[in-house]
Amino acid sequence: MQQTAAAWCVEIALAFRVFGPDVVRGCRRLLTVGVRIGITGLTGSRAVSQAPESMRDVP
């Protein structure tokens, strides 16, 4: 089944409309993580992470 160029363009535009916001949100999240890693590297400090419950009881 062949499609016309107009139908192909409409399908591409629809795909951008549907998946575009998710792609933008994912890119922003990746940039945020990259900035956090970069700032941690520049300051030389480690990010504070919570120890599991089993490790808190060990002196």
LOBA-247815 format. One record per residue: x, y, z of N, C-alpha, C, O in turn. Coordinates in steps of 0.001 Angstrom, whole numbers. Last residue first. Layout:
# residues N
{n_x->X	n_y->Y	n_z->Z	ca_x->X	ca_y->Y	ca_z->Z	c_x->X	c_y->Y	c_z->Z	o_x->X	o_y->Y	o_z->Z};
...
//
This chain:
# residues 59
{n_x->28245	n_y->-659	n_z->64302	ca_x->29039	ca_y->447	ca_z->64859	c_x->30287	c_y->719	c_z->64082	o_x->31050	o_y->1619	o_z->64434};
{n_x->25300	n_y->-1199	n_z->62459	ca_x->26693	ca_y->-1631	ca_z->62630	c_x->27505	c_y->-454	c_z->63158	o_x->27483	o_y->626	o_z->62569};
{n_x->22862	n_y->-92	n_z->61944	ca_x->23034	ca_y->-714	ca_z->63238	c_x->24485	c_y->-1121	c_z->63508	o_x->24858	o_y->-1362	o_z->64656};
{n_x->22964	n_y->756	n_z->59315	ca_x->22868	ca_y->1770	ca_z->60366	c_x->23147	c_y->1179	c_z->61749	o_x->23624	o_y->1889	o_z->62634};
{n_x->22838	n_y->-1389	n_z->57612	ca_x->24150	ca_y->-774	ca_z->57826	c_x->24114	c_y->247	c_z->58961	o_x->25164	o_y->568	o_z->59518};
{n_x->20148	n_y->-2036	n_z->57458	ca_x->21060	ca_y->-3013	ca_z->58062	c_x->22428	c_y->-2394	c_z->58365	o_x->23108	o_y->-2840	o_z->59289};
{n_x->19022	n_y->177	n_z->56115	ca_x->18724	ca_y->-52	ca_z->57526	c_x->19722	c_y->-1003	c_z->58175	o_x->20106	o_y->-799	o_z->59327};
{n_x->21458	n_y->1759	n_z->53961	ca_x->20339	ca_y->851	ca_z->54232	c_x->20181	c_y->613	c_z->55728	o_x->21112	o_y->828	o_z->56504};
{n_x->22192	n_y->5263	n_z->54005	ca_x->22627	ca_y->3882	ca_z->54164	c_x->21406	c_y->3001	c_z->54407	o_x->20424	o_y->3454	o_z->54996};
{n_x->21628	n_y->7756	n_z->51618	ca_x->21201	ca_y->7126	ca_z->52852	c_x->21666	c_y->5679	c_z->52874	o_x->21547	o_y->4961	o_z->51881};
{n_x->24124	n_y->9925	n_z->50427	ca_x->23161	ca_y->8861	ca_z->50179	c_x->22836	c_y->8194	c_z->51500	o_x->23685	o_y->8089	o_z->52385};
{n_x->25302	n_y->12891	n_z->49205	ca_x->24890	ca_y->12192	ca_z->50414	c_x->23858	c_y->11150	c_z->50040	o_x->22844	o_y->11456	o_z->49414};
{n_x->27901	n_y->12993	n_z->46841	ca_x->26485	ca_y->13174	ca_z->47130	c_x->26129	c_y->12339	c_z->48358	o_x->26606	o_y->11215	o_z->48518};
{n_x->31085	n_y->14281	n_z->47678	ca_x->30239	ca_y->13179	ca_z->47261	c_x->28803	c_y->13476	c_z->47650	o_x->28535	o_y->14126	o_z->48660};
{n_x->33052	n_y->16940	n_z->46346	ca_x->32281	ca_y->16314	ca_z->47418	c_x->31443	c_y->15190	c_z->46839	o_x->31139	o_y->15171	o_z->45646};
{n_x->34273	n_y->18331	n_z->44359	ca_x->35044	ca_y->17287	ca_z->45014	c_x->34307	c_y->16624	c_z->46159	o_x->34894	o_y->15815	o_z->46877};
{n_x->33195	n_y->20226	n_z->42761	ca_x->33338	ca_y->20563	ca_z->44173	c_x->34140	c_y->19522	c_z->44930	o_x->34635	o_y->19795	o_z->46024};
{n_x->33196	n_y->18935	n_z->40276	ca_x->33913	ca_y->20204	ca_z->40453	c_x->34146	c_y->20527	c_z->41921	o_x->35200	o_y->21053	o_z->42278};
{n_x->31595	n_y->16671	n_z->40696	ca_x->32986	ca_y->16525	ca_z->40278	c_x->33795	c_y->17783	c_z->40500	o_x->34965	o_y->17707	o_z->40876};
{n_x->29172	n_y->17876	n_z->41309	ca_x->29816	ca_y->17015	ca_z->42301	c_x->31286	c_y->16838	c_z->41956	o_x->32135	o_y->16855	o_z->42848};
{n_x->28653	n_y->19110	n_z->38890	ca_x->28857	ca_y->19938	ca_z->40081	c_x->29550	c_y->19130	c_z->41162	o_x->30424	o_y->19646	o_z->41859};
{n_x->28331	n_y->16808	n_z->37262	ca_x->29383	ca_y->17789	ca_z->36988	c_x->29686	c_y->18653	c_z->38194	o_x->30852	o_y->18908	o_z->38495};
{n_x->26096	n_y->15612	n_z->38395	ca_x->27361	ca_y->14883	ca_z->38386	c_x->28519	c_y->15849	c_z->38159	o_x->29568	o_y->15725	o_z->38791};
{n_x->24221	n_y->17639	n_z->37901	ca_x->24511	ca_y->17219	ca_z->39277	c_x->25837	c_y->16492	c_z->39352	o_x->26623	o_y->16725	o_z->40270};
{n_x->24263	n_y->17666	n_z->35116	ca_x->24685	ca_y->18860	ca_z->35858	c_x->25023	c_y->18488	c_z->37291	o_x->26012	o_y->18974	o_z->37839};
{n_x->23232	n_y->15115	n_z->34580	ca_x->24578	ca_y->15487	ca_z->34134	c_x->25111	c_y->16693	c_z->34878	o_x->26289	o_y->16735	o_z->35232};
{n_x->20655	n_y->15362	n_z->35606	ca_x->21581	ca_y->14393	ca_z->36196	c_x->23010	c_y->14735	c_z->35813	o_x->23909	o_y->14649	o_z->36649};
{n_x->19675	n_y->17314	n_z->33852	ca_x->19719	ca_y->17569	ca_z->35289	c_x->20695	c_y->16628	c_z->35977	o_x->21474	o_y->17050	o_z->36832};
{n_x->19809	n_y->15961	n_z->31399	ca_x->20625	ca_y->17154	ca_z->31618	c_x->20754	c_y->17474	c_z->33100	o_x->21828	o_y->17864	o_z->33558};
{n_x->17896	n_y->13965	n_z->31876	ca_x->19288	ca_y->13601	ca_z->31647	c_x->20219	c_y->14790	c_z->31851	o_x->21303	o_y->14640	o_z->32415};
{n_x->15611	n_y->15590	n_z->32117	ca_x->16033	ca_y->14762	ca_z->33246	c_x->17493	c_y->14355	c_z->33092	o_x->18251	o_y->14391	o_z->34061};
{n_x->15484	n_y->16671	n_z->29542	ca_x->15674	ca_y->17558	ca_z->30697	c_x->16164	c_y->16783	c_z->31910	o_x->17028	o_y->17257	o_z->32648};
{n_x->15004	n_y->14325	n_z->28088	ca_x->16245	ca_y->15090	ca_z->27875	c_x->16511	c_y->16032	c_z->29034	o_x->17656	o_y->16174	o_z->29464};
{n_x->12456	n_y->13643	n_z->29060	ca_x->13593	ca_y->12744	ca_z->29266	c_x->14920	c_y->13456	c_z->29088	o_x->15859	o_y->13221	o_z->29848};
{n_x->10965	n_y->15829	n_z->28116	ca_x->11052	ca_y->15571	ca_z->29558	c_x->12237	c_y->14664	c_z->29882	o_x->12943	o_y->14890	o_z->30865};
{n_x->11242	n_y->15439	n_z->25353	ca_x->11755	ca_y->16664	ca_z->25974	c_x->11924	c_y->16457	c_z->27475	o_x->12934	o_y->16873	o_z->28042};
{n_x->9932	n_y->12983	n_z->25075	ca_x->11338	ca_y->13093	ca_z->24698	c_x->11958	c_y->14326	c_z->25354	o_x->13080	o_y->14260	o_z->25856};
{n_x->7348	n_y->13678	n_z->25868	ca_x->8094	ca_y->12677	ca_z->26629	c_x->9585	c_y->12753	c_z->26328	o_x->10410	o_y->12604	o_z->27230};
{n_x->6623	n_y->15566	n_z->23875	ca_x->6727	ca_y->15965	ca_z->25279	c_x->7511	c_y->14971	c_z->26136	o_x->8255	o_y->15374	o_z->27029};
{n_x->6762	n_y->13840	n_z->21446	ca_x->7615	ca_y->15002	ca_z->21693	c_x->7730	c_y->15401	c_z->23153	o_x->8848	o_y->15564	o_z->23642};
{n_x->4884	n_y->11898	n_z->20919	ca_x->6075	ca_y->11510	ca_z->21659	c_x->6992	c_y->12681	c_z->22015	o_x->7913	o_y->12515	o_z->22815};
{n_x->2766	n_y->13331	n_z->19641	ca_x->2501	ca_y->12343	ca_z->20686	c_x->3729	c_y->12106	c_z->21546	o_x->3634	o_y->12112	o_z->22773};
{n_x->3965	n_y->15045	n_z->17788	ca_x->2986	ca_y->15577	ca_z->18736	c_x->2776	c_y->14624	c_z->19910	o_x->2624	o_y->15067	o_z->21049};
{n_x->5496	n_y->13286	n_z->16284	ca_x->6150	ca_y->14348	ca_z->17054	c_x->5224	c_y->14895	c_z->18129	o_x->5654	o_y->15174	o_z->19248};
{n_x->3381	n_y->11799	n_z->15168	ca_x->4362	ca_y->11134	ca_z->16030	c_x->5114	c_y->12159	c_z->16880	o_x->5344	o_y->11927	o_z->18067};
{n_x->2156	n_y->13785	n_z->13639	ca_x->1418	ca_y->13163	ca_z->14734	c_x->2369	c_y->12460	c_z->15703	o_x->2180	o_y->12522	o_z->16918};
{n_x->4145	n_y->14268	n_z->11750	ca_x->3732	ca_y->15348	ca_z->12647	c_x->2977	c_y->14789	c_z->13853	o_x->3149	o_y->15276	o_z->14970};
{n_x->4125	n_y->11772	n_z->10470	ca_x->5345	ca_y->12234	ca_z->11157	c_x->4988	c_y->13334	c_z->12156	o_x->5478	o_y->13328	o_z->13285};
{n_x->1535	n_y->11804	n_z->9383	ca_x->1923	ca_y->10765	ca_z->10341	c_x->3167	c_y->11167	c_z->11130	o_x->3243	o_y->10923	o_z->12334};
{n_x->1718	n_y->13973	n_z->7653	ca_x->759	ca_y->14016	ca_z->8752	c_x->1127	c_y->12975	c_z->9812	o_x->1036	o_y->13249	o_z->11009};
{n_x->3624	n_y->13004	n_z->5837	ca_x->3928	ca_y->14190	ca_z->6649	c_x->2992	c_y->14296	c_z->7847	o_x->3423	o_y->14667	o_z->8938};
{n_x->2155	n_y->10914	n_z->4686	ca_x->3402	ca_y->10632	ca_z->5381	c_x->3773	c_y->11794	c_z->6305	o_x->4194	o_y->11571	o_z->7440};
{n_x->119	n_y->12320	n_z->3449	ca_x->-222	ca_y->11395	ca_z->4524	c_x->1015	c_y->11066	c_z->5351	o_x->936	o_y->10952	o_z->6574};
{n_x->1651	n_y->13719	n_z->1545	ca_x->875	ca_y->14452	ca_z->2547	c_x->522	c_y->13555	c_z->3734	o_x->615	o_y->13978	o_z->4886};
{n_x->2665	n_y->11734	n_z->-79	ca_x->3590	ca_y->12529	ca_z->719	c_x->2852	c_y->13284	c_z->1819	o_x->3387	o_y->13463	o_z->2913};
{n_x->658	n_y->8751	n_z->127	ca_x->1052	ca_y->10006	ca_z->-484	c_x->1984	c_y->10756	c_z->449	o_x->2074	o_y->10439	o_z->1635};
{n_x->1577	n_y->5359	n_z->192	ca_x->1007	ca_y->6532	ca_z->837	c_x->1478	c_y->7773	c_z->100	o_x->2569	o_y->7809	o_z->-470};
{n_x->707	n_y->2105	n_z->-953	ca_x->1499	ca_y->3313	ca_z->-1051	c_x->776	c_y->4465	c_z->-375	o_x->-452	o_y->4542	o_z->-369};
{n_x->851	n_y->-1173	n_z->0	ca_x->0	ca_y->0	ca_z->0	c_x->898	c_y->1238	c_z->0	o_x->1755	o_y->1385	o_z->871};
//
